[in-house]
Amino acid sequence: MKLNDHPFFRNSDQESVMQLVDQADVDHYSDGEVIFLEGSPSDSLCLVLDGVVTFAAETPDKQRRVISTTKQGNFFGEIGIFTGAPRSLSAIAQGNVSIAKVYREDLLTFIKRTPGPIEQILGSIVNHLHQTTRHYLDDMLQQEKMSLVGTMVNSIIHDFKNPFTLIGLGAQMIQNRHGEDQKTIKICNNITAQVDRMVEMANELSEFSRGEQKLFIETVQLDALIAKFKDLNEPSFAKDNLKIELDVTSADFEGEQNKLLRVLQNIVGNAVDALTDQPDGSIKIKAGPEGDFILITITDNGGGIPEQIRNTFWTPFVTYGKSRGTGLGSAIARSIVEAHHGKIGFETETGKGTTFIISLPRKQPAAKSEA
């Protein structure tokens, strides 16, 4: 979009517009590049010529929390120009972005000559305040939900402690009495592993509700990780309507095996649920090294992720078309991958299926065993 074609100038005379266009600077930004930081001087009005801009606030733990976005044809940065207050949010390019910066004195002179744009600016300020208020309320409601989840999980862990202990002791006693029977040994080991797994899942949910994700870094063998996942989910692998294929290249990397099992459990478990009524269900798990990273892809031939939740898929409490589930599994999976300094995403198509892509660094950054 050319600057003089921007909707901001729609009700202005051409002569005044061309004068302001000559005074403005046009800057180009690549994906993830900072346009301005929270707290910096409000010296210009920014008109979006191309691309999408994300606005984020800095949290107490120095993370950026996304508040809202804007796109081509819109403008931002108007409040501080009139009040002298610093930028209240950081602006970051999402993809390739072109921004025209109209500086304060030039803008004020332009408004005095052409009163039309002031209505657009006031409308934009009201819209900005509305979005910020709505985000704040949504954030407070989500914090309340997470606090309730944390309280509930801590209570469950306390109440289940004795039953879990008795189940584990029972499995050990059976194994001691029938130690020569390999089938019995396998069943008892699986019982113990499943009990540990349930405790670990509850602890992870408790950590997540507190905004934590602690890691205990160890050397993980990729083929052993996938093999253990298969053992723990043997009933899913034996379903008549479902074919699960594994293609694993052996490699070692740094991470926490139990938490990575949780990621696989969530992603593959969702795929299995999506294929319940499909007679020719297929899930392909491919894993192996790729340079300094471990790449894991999980592909199914289901109906694809519903369009209604694609943009909010990783958000806590988001679920669709399920009679059970909390909507926390995907959010926890992403938090685990990001705690490993990795990335997780998906490609999906309605009626054809979904592929999840997990990328993990083979070596964790020094002194970063806790995220």
Beta strands, then each sheet from edge to edge (+ up, - down):
strand 1: 25-29
strand 2: 34-36
strand 3: 44-58
strand 4: 64-71
strand 5: 75-76
strand 6: 90-103
strand 7: 218-221
strand 8: 242-248
strand 9: 252-255
strand 10: 281-290
strand 11: 293-300
strand 12: 343-349
strand 13: 353-361
sheet 1: 1+ 6- 2+
sheet 2: 1+ 6- 3+ 4-
sheet 3: 1+ 6- 3+ 5-
sheet 4: 7+ 9-
sheet 5: 8+ 10+ 11- 13+ 12-
end
